[in-house]
Structures are given as structure tokens and as C-alpha cells.
Amino acid sequence: MDMIQIIEMVMIQIIKIITIQIGMDMIQIIEMMIIEKMIDVKILLMIQIMAVISIIEMILKVVIIKIKMEIIIEMVVEEQQQKE
């Protein structure tokens, strides 16, 4: 287990937690709206699309962070090799 794998695992767990939280919040909001008869099918679709977009955004952010970390680690490795 190297550092990258550990960080990846932590990130995946964080995404899961946040995704589940977003999902739960969305479900509660939708349930409330249905109970209040406030919701339209179009609005429901919009909410679902928004949820999907926000999850995709989060995944992209994590991918970007992962790429940045890989670059930093490569730079550190190169520096160490130059010292040797």
C-alpha cells in the first residue's frame, strides 16, 4: 500500500459519503414536495438532472485532485533521483 492508493481509498469513501448525503437530501426534498402536492414531473426531472450533474462534478474534482497529486509525486521522485 503506497501513499497514492491510501489517498485514493480515502477519496472514494468521501465521494460515497457525500453522494449518499446528496441523494438522501434530494429524496427528502422530493418526498416533502410530493406530500405538499407542490411538485411537477418536469421539476422532478430537473432535480434528478441537477443531482446527476452535481455527482459528476464531484467525480471530476476528485479526478483532477488525483492527477495533481500524481504530478506532485512524480516531481518529488524526479528530485530524489537527481539528488542521487
Backbone as JSON Lines, residues from 0, in Angstrom:
{"i":0,"aa":"M","n":[0.85,-1.21,0.0],"ca":[0.0,0.0,0.0],"c":[0.88,1.25,0.0]}
{"i":1,"aa":"D","n":[0.9,1.95,-1.1],"ca":[1.64,3.21,-1.09],"c":[0.69,4.37,-0.82]}
{"i":2,"aa":"M","n":[1.27,5.54,-0.73],"ca":[0.53,6.74,-0.35],"c":[-0.62,7.02,-1.32]}
{"i":3,"aa":"I","n":[-0.37,6.85,-2.62],"ca":[-1.4,7.17,-3.63],"c":[-2.63,6.3,-3.42]}
{"i":4,"aa":"Q","n":[-2.41,4.99,-3.19],"ca":[-3.54,4.08,-3.0],"c":[-4.36,4.45,-1.77]}
{"i":5,"aa":"I","n":[-3.66,4.81,-0.69],"ca":[-4.35,5.19,0.54],"c":[-5.21,6.42,0.28]}
{"i":6,"aa":"I","n":[-4.63,7.42,-0.38],"ca":[-5.36,8.67,-0.65],"c":[-6.55,8.39,-1.57]}
{"i":7,"aa":"E","n":[-6.35,7.53,-2.57],"ca":[-7.45,7.17,-3.48],"c":[-8.59,6.55,-2.7]}
{"i":8,"aa":"M","n":[-8.26,5.61,-1.8],"ca":[-9.29,4.95,-0.99],"c":[-10.07,5.97,-0.17]}
{"i":9,"aa":"V","n":[-9.34,6.88,0.47],"ca":[-9.99,7.91,1.29],"c":[-10.91,8.76,0.43]}
{"i":10,"aa":"M","n":[-10.44,9.16,-0.75],"ca":[-11.25,10.0,-1.65],"c":[-12.51,9.27,-2.07]}
{"i":11,"aa":"I","n":[-12.37,7.99,-2.41],"ca":[-13.54,7.21,-2.84],"c":[-14.56,7.16,-1.71]}
{"i":12,"aa":"Q","n":[-14.1,6.95,-0.48],"ca":[-15.01,6.92,0.67],"c":[-15.71,8.26,0.83]}
{"i":13,"aa":"I","n":[-14.95,9.35,0.7],"ca":[-15.54,10.69,0.84],"c":[-16.61,10.91,-0.22]}
{"i":14,"aa":"I","n":[-16.3,10.52,-1.47],"ca":[-17.29,10.67,-2.56],"c":[-18.55,9.89,-2.23]}
{"i":15,"aa":"K","n":[-18.38,8.63,-1.76],"ca":[-19.54,7.79,-1.43],"c":[-20.4,8.48,-0.38]}
{"i":16,"aa":"I","n":[-19.76,8.97,0.68],"ca":[-20.49,9.61,1.78],"c":[-21.25,10.83,1.26]}
{"i":17,"aa":"I","n":[-20.56,11.68,0.5],"ca":[-21.19,12.92,0.01],"c":[-22.31,12.59,-0.97]}
{"i":18,"aa":"T","n":[-22.06,11.61,-1.85],"ca":[-23.07,11.22,-2.84],"c":[-24.32,10.71,-2.14]}
{"i":19,"aa":"I","n":[-24.12,9.85,-1.13],"ca":[-25.26,9.31,-0.37],"c":[-26.0,10.46,0.31]}
{"i":20,"aa":"Q","n":[-25.25,11.39,0.89],"ca":[-25.85,12.53,1.58],"c":[-26.7,13.36,0.61]}
{"i":21,"aa":"I","n":[-26.12,13.67,-0.56],"ca":[-26.86,14.43,-1.57],"c":[-28.13,13.68,-1.95]}
{"i":22,"aa":"G","n":[-27.99,12.36,-2.17],"ca":[-29.13,11.53,-2.54],"c":[-30.22,11.58,-1.49]}
{"i":23,"aa":"M","n":[-29.83,11.43,-0.21],"ca":[-30.79,11.45,0.9],"c":[-31.51,12.79,0.95]}
{"i":24,"aa":"D","n":[-30.73,13.87,0.85],"ca":[-31.33,15.22,0.89],"c":[-32.33,15.38,-0.25]}
{"i":25,"aa":"M","n":[-31.94,14.94,-1.44],"ca":[-32.82,15.04,-2.61],"c":[-34.12,14.27,-2.37]}
{"i":26,"aa":"I","n":[-33.98,13.04,-1.86],"ca":[-35.16,12.2,-1.62],"c":[-36.1,12.89,-0.63]}
{"i":27,"aa":"Q","n":[-35.53,13.44,0.46],"ca":[-36.36,14.13,1.46],"c":[-37.08,15.32,0.85]}
{"i":28,"aa":"I","n":[-36.36,16.1,0.05],"ca":[-36.97,17.28,-0.58],"c":[-38.11,16.84,-1.5]}
{"i":29,"aa":"I","n":[-37.86,15.8,-2.3],"ca":[-38.87,15.32,-3.25],"c":[-40.09,14.79,-2.49]}
{"i":30,"aa":"E","n":[-39.84,14.01,-1.41],"ca":[-40.95,13.48,-0.61],"c":[-41.8,14.61,-0.05]}
{"i":31,"aa":"M","n":[-41.13,15.63,0.49],"ca":[-41.85,16.79,1.03],"c":[-42.72,17.43,-0.05]}
{"i":32,"aa":"M","n":[-42.13,17.6,-1.24],"ca":[-42.85,18.25,-2.33],"c":[-44.05,17.42,-2.77]}
{"i":33,"aa":"I","n":[-43.87,16.09,-2.81],"ca":[-44.98,15.21,-3.21],"c":[-46.1,15.32,-2.18]}
{"i":34,"aa":"I","n":[-45.74,15.29,-0.89],"ca":[-46.72,15.39,0.19],"c":[-47.47,16.72,0.07]}
{"i":35,"aa":"E","n":[-46.73,17.78,-0.21],"ca":[-47.33,19.12,-0.3],"c":[-48.02,19.34,-1.65]}
{"i":36,"aa":"K","n":[-47.96,18.34,-2.55],"ca":[-48.53,18.44,-3.9],"c":[-47.94,19.65,-4.64]}
{"i":37,"aa":"M","n":[-46.67,19.93,-4.35],"ca":[-46.03,21.1,-4.96],"c":[-45.25,20.72,-6.21]}
{"i":38,"aa":"I","n":[-45.11,19.41,-6.42],"ca":[-44.12,19.01,-7.42],"c":[-44.77,18.63,-8.74]}
{"i":39,"aa":"D","n":[-44.08,18.98,-9.78],"ca":[-44.5,18.69,-11.14],"c":[-43.5,17.66,-11.68]}
{"i":40,"aa":"V","n":[-43.9,16.9,-12.68],"ca":[-42.98,15.9,-13.25],"c":[-41.75,16.58,-13.83]}
{"i":41,"aa":"K","n":[-41.95,17.74,-14.46],"ca":[-40.83,18.48,-15.06],"c":[-39.83,18.88,-13.98]}
{"i":42,"aa":"I","n":[-40.35,19.35,-12.85],"ca":[-39.47,19.77,-11.74],"c":[-38.7,18.56,-11.23]}
{"i":43,"aa":"L","n":[-39.39,17.42,-11.12],"ca":[-38.75,16.19,-10.65],"c":[-37.58,15.83,-11.56]}
{"i":44,"aa":"L","n":[-37.81,15.89,-12.87],"ca":[-36.75,15.59,-13.83],"c":[-35.59,16.56,-13.67]}
{"i":45,"aa":"M","n":[-35.91,17.85,-13.51],"ca":[-34.86,18.86,-13.32],"c":[-34.01,18.53,-12.1]}
{"i":46,"aa":"I","n":[-34.69,18.17,-11.01],"ca":[-33.96,17.86,-9.76],"c":[-33.04,16.66,-10.0]}
{"i":47,"aa":"Q","n":[-33.55,15.64,-10.68],"ca":[-32.74,14.45,-10.95],"c":[-31.53,14.81,-11.81]}
{"i":48,"aa":"I","n":[-31.74,15.63,-12.83],"ca":[-30.63,16.05,-13.7],"c":[-29.6,16.82,-12.88]}
{"i":49,"aa":"M","n":[-30.07,17.73,-12.02],"ca":[-29.17,18.52,-11.17],"c":[-28.34,17.6,-10.27]}
{"i":50,"aa":"A","n":[-29.0,16.58,-9.7],"ca":[-28.3,15.65,-8.81],"c":[-27.2,14.93,-9.58]}
{"i":51,"aa":"V","n":[-27.53,14.46,-10.77],"ca":[-26.54,13.75,-11.6],"c":[-25.38,14.67,-11.93]}
{"i":52,"aa":"I","n":[-25.7,15.92,-12.31],"ca":[-24.65,16.88,-12.65],"c":[-23.74,17.12,-11.45]}
{"i":53,"aa":"S","n":[-24.33,17.29,-10.26],"ca":[-23.5,17.58,-9.08],"c":[-22.6,16.39,-8.75]}
{"i":54,"aa":"I","n":[-23.1,15.17,-8.94],"ca":[-22.28,13.98,-8.68],"c":[-21.13,13.92,-9.69]}
{"i":55,"aa":"I","n":[-21.43,14.18,-10.96],"ca":[-20.39,14.18,-12.0],"c":[-19.34,15.23,-11.68]}
{"i":56,"aa":"E","n":[-19.78,16.43,-11.25],"ca":[-18.85,17.5,-10.88],"c":[-17.9,17.02,-9.79]}
{"i":57,"aa":"M","n":[-18.46,16.36,-8.77],"ca":[-17.62,15.89,-7.66],"c":[-16.6,14.87,-8.13]}
{"i":58,"aa":"I","n":[-17.04,13.96,-9.0],"ca":[-16.12,12.93,-9.51],"c":[-15.0,13.61,-10.29]}
{"i":59,"aa":"L","n":[-15.34,14.59,-11.12],"ca":[-14.33,15.32,-11.89],"c":[-13.34,16.01,-10.97]}
{"i":60,"aa":"K","n":[-13.85,16.64,-9.89],"ca":[-12.96,17.32,-8.94],"c":[-11.96,16.34,-8.36]}
{"i":61,"aa":"V","n":[-12.44,15.15,-7.99],"ca":[-11.56,14.14,-7.4],"c":[-10.53,13.69,-8.42]}
{"i":62,"aa":"V","n":[-10.97,13.48,-9.67],"ca":[-10.04,13.07,-10.73],"c":[-8.96,14.13,-10.9]}
{"i":63,"aa":"I","n":[-9.36,15.4,-10.89],"ca":[-8.39,16.5,-11.03],"c":[-7.4,16.48,-9.87]}
{"i":64,"aa":"I","n":[-7.92,16.32,-8.65],"ca":[-7.05,16.27,-7.47],"c":[-6.07,15.11,-7.61]}
{"i":65,"aa":"K","n":[-6.57,13.95,-8.06],"ca":[-5.73,12.76,-8.22],"c":[-4.61,13.04,-9.22]}
{"i":66,"aa":"I","n":[-4.96,13.66,-10.35],"ca":[-3.96,13.97,-11.38],"c":[-2.91,14.92,-10.81]}
{"i":67,"aa":"K","n":[-3.36,15.97,-10.1],"ca":[-2.43,16.92,-9.49],"c":[-1.48,16.2,-8.54]}
{"i":68,"aa":"M","n":[-2.03,15.29,-7.74],"ca":[-1.2,14.56,-6.77],"c":[-0.17,13.7,-7.49]}
{"i":69,"aa":"E","n":[-0.61,13.04,-8.57],"ca":[0.33,12.2,-9.32],"c":[1.47,13.04,-9.88]}
{"i":70,"aa":"I","n":[1.14,14.24,-10.37],"ca":[2.17,15.14,-10.9],"c":[3.14,15.53,-9.79]}
{"i":71,"aa":"I","n":[2.6,15.89,-8.62],"ca":[3.45,16.28,-7.48],"c":[4.36,15.12,-7.09]}
{"i":72,"aa":"I","n":[3.79,13.92,-7.01],"ca":[4.58,12.75,-6.62],"c":[5.69,12.49,-7.64]}
{"i":73,"aa":"E","n":[5.36,12.61,-8.94],"ca":[6.37,12.44,-9.99],"c":[7.5,13.45,-9.81]}
{"i":74,"aa":"M","n":[7.15,14.7,-9.51],"ca":[8.16,15.75,-9.33],"c":[9.07,15.41,-8.15]}
{"i":75,"aa":"V","n":[8.47,14.93,-7.06],"ca":[9.25,14.57,-5.87],"c":[10.2,13.43,-6.2]}
{"i":76,"aa":"V","n":[9.69,12.42,-6.91],"ca":[10.52,11.27,-7.29],"c":[11.68,11.73,-8.17]}
{"i":77,"aa":"E","n":[11.4,12.6,-9.14],"ca":[12.46,13.12,-10.02],"c":[13.52,13.87,-9.22]}
{"i":78,"aa":"E","n":[13.08,14.68,-8.27],"ca":[14.02,15.43,-7.42],"c":[14.94,14.48,-6.67]}
{"i":79,"aa":"Q","n":[14.35,13.43,-6.11],"ca":[15.14,12.46,-5.35],"c":[16.15,11.76,-6.25]}
{"i":80,"aa":"Q","n":[15.72,11.43,-7.47],"ca":[16.62,10.76,-8.41],"c":[17.78,11.69,-8.8]}
{"i":81,"aa":"Q","n":[17.49,12.96,-8.96],"ca":[18.54,13.93,-9.31],"c":[19.56,14.05,-8.18]}
{"i":82,"aa":"K","n":[19.08,13.99,-6.93],"ca":[19.99,14.09,-5.78],"c":[20.95,12.9,-5.75]}
{"i":83,"aa":"E","n":[20.42,11.72,-6.12],"ca":[21.26,10.52,-6.15],"c":[22.18,10.61,-7.34]}
